[in-house]
C-alpha cells in the first residue's frame, strides 16, 4: 500500500509539471493577421500587418470603403482603428482573396459587422484542385449592426493556401459590411490531455508487477 501511495504522489507531481509545460505550449500561433488600420480606398492589395500573407480585393475595388473598426479579436497591441468595408447591393457576389502558407490544423477568424439590410448570406471558400469549395457561410440578420466574431475551421492545411470571402444577401444601395482583425491561427493539439493519458497508463502499468495482485483494496 505504501508503494502505491508513493507511486500516486509521484504521478500527481509529474502531472502537475506536465500540465504546466503543455499549457504553455498549447497557444495558437498566428500565421498572418490584418488590422486594416490604414485607409484602404485606392489600395486593393494588403500585406499582413503580422506574419506573412496577403489580401487581394482588386475585383471589388469600386465598392471598397474604410469604416471605423473594433478591438474585438484584435492582435496583441493593435488598436480598434479602421476596418475593411464594402457598400451597396451591387457588391453582391464580390469579395476578396487571402493567400498564405501553413501546415496542420488552422482556423480563419475575423470580426464581422453588417447593416440591417445585409450582407447576410456570405461565404468562405477554399481553392482546391477541383476549384473553389464552400467551407462555411456567415451573416445573420439577428446580429446586424453589432460586431460578431466569426471562426471558420480550415482543417489540416498542407502549404500554400488560398481562401475567398464572397458577399451576398444585401438588399439596398445603402447596405454595408465591415471586416476587422482578420487572422489565420493554428489550432493547438490537446497535448496536455494526450500526455496525461499516457502518463496515467504508465502509472497503472507500474502497479502490476509479476508478484502483484489484480484486486488490491
N, C-alpha and C positions, 0 to 999 in steps of 0.2 A: 504493500500500500504506500509506504514511504517513497519507493522508487516511482510509483505512479504519480504521486504529488509533485515530486521533483520534475518529472517529465512534463507535467501540466504547467508548472510555473515557467519552465524553460520555453514551452510552446507559446505561452501568453507573452513572454518578454520578446521573443523573436517576432511574433505577430505585430507587436506594437512598433518595433523598429521598421518592419516591412511595410506597414501601413503608411508610416511617415514618409518613407522613401518613395513608395508608389504614388502617394498623393501628390508629392512634389513634381513627379514626372508626368502625371496624368493631366497635363494642362494643354488645352488646344493651342496649336501653333497656327499663326496667321500666315497664309501663303501670300495674300495680297489684300489690300484694303483701300477704299476711296472715301474721302470725307466730303468731296465736292465743294470745298470752301473757297473755290476760285470761280469767278464769273465764267459760265460755260458758253454763253452766246458767242458766236463766231469761232468757237472751238468745238471740234467734233470728235477728237480722239484724246483720251485722257489716260495718262500713265498712272499706275497705282501710287498713292501717297505713302503707302507702307508695303514692303515686299515688292515682288515683280509680277506685273500683269498689265493689261490694257483694256480699255473700253472704247469701242468704236460706235459712235452714234451718227455717222455720216448720212445714213439712209433716212434719218429723222431730223435733219438739220432745220427744216422750216418750222418745226413745232417745238424746238428746244427752248427752255426758259430756265432762269435761275430764280429760285424761291428761298424763303427762309428755311433753315434746317432744324435739326433736333440733336440732342445728345443721347437719344435712345440707341443703344448698341454701339456707341462711339468707341473707336480705338483709343487706348490709353493716351491721354494728353490732348486729344482732339476736342475742339470747341464745337458748339452747335452750328454756328456759321450759316452756310448756304446748303442748298440741295439741288439735285438734278431734276428738272421738271419738264413736262410737256403739256400742251394746251390744245383743246379743240377736238371735236368728234372726228374731224378729218384725219386725226392721228391714229385712229383705229387701224390695226394691222401693222403699225410701225413699231419701233423699239430700238434696241441696241445689243451689241455682242460683247461678251467678255472672253478674253484669251489669257490663259495662264498654263503653268505646268505643275503637276502634283502627282504623287503616288500614294495609294492607300485610301482609307475611308475619309471623306471630306463632306462638308456641307456649305451651302451658299446662304448667307444671312444678310438681311438688309431691313432698314426701317422704311415703311411704305405709308403713304397718305394720299387719299383721293378726295375729290369733291363729291357732293351728293349725287351728281349726275354721271359719275364714272371717274375712273375706269374700273369696272367691277368684274370683268371677265378676261383677265390677263393670264399669260402662261410663261413658264420657264421651259426652254427646250435645250437639248444637248445634241451636238453634232456627232453622229455615228457613221459607220461605214455604209449604212443604209440611208443616210440623210438625217434630217432633223427629227428628233424624237421627243415627244412631250414627256416631261418628268414631273411637272407639278402645275397646278393652277392656283391663282391667288386673286384677291379682290373681293370685298364684301360690302354691300351697301349698308349693312348694320354698323360697320365701324368707319364709315365715311367721315371725313373731316377730323379724324383722330389718327395720330401716329400709331402704327402697329408693327411689331417685329415679326418678320417672316423668316422661317428657317426651312430650307429645302435640302433634304439628304441627297447627296450625289453618288453614293455608293463608293465602290473601290475604283479609283482613278489609276491610269497607267501612263502618265506622262503628259504630253501636250493635250490640252482640253479647251473646247470652245462651247460656250453657253450663249443662248439668245433669250432675251426677255421681249415678249410680244404683247403689245397693249390691245385691249378690246373692251367693249361694253360701254363706251362713252356715248352719251345721247344729246350733247349740247355743244355749241361752239365755245361755251364757257367752261366746259369740263376740264379739270386739271388733275395732274398726278405728280407726286414727288417721290424721289428715291434719295435715301441718305445712308451713310455709314455702311456701305456695301462691302462685304468681305467674304473670302473663301478661307475656311478654317479646317484644321484636321479634326477628326473625331477620335479622342483618346480611347485606347483599348482599356477595358476594366482590369488593368494589371493587378491591382490590389486584390480583387476578388479571385482571380485565377491563382495568384501566388499563394494566397491564404488557403485556398482549397488544396493546393499541392502540399503546403506545409502541414495542414491538418491530416492529410493522408499519411505523411511521413510520421507524424506523432502517433497515429493509430498503429502503423506498422511496427513502431518501436515498442509497443506494449506486448506484442505477441512473439516471444522468443520460443525456442524449441521446448522449454520446460514450463511455459506459462499456460494458464487456463483460459478458455474462451468464455468463461462465465464468472468473471470477477464481480464482487459486490463492493 
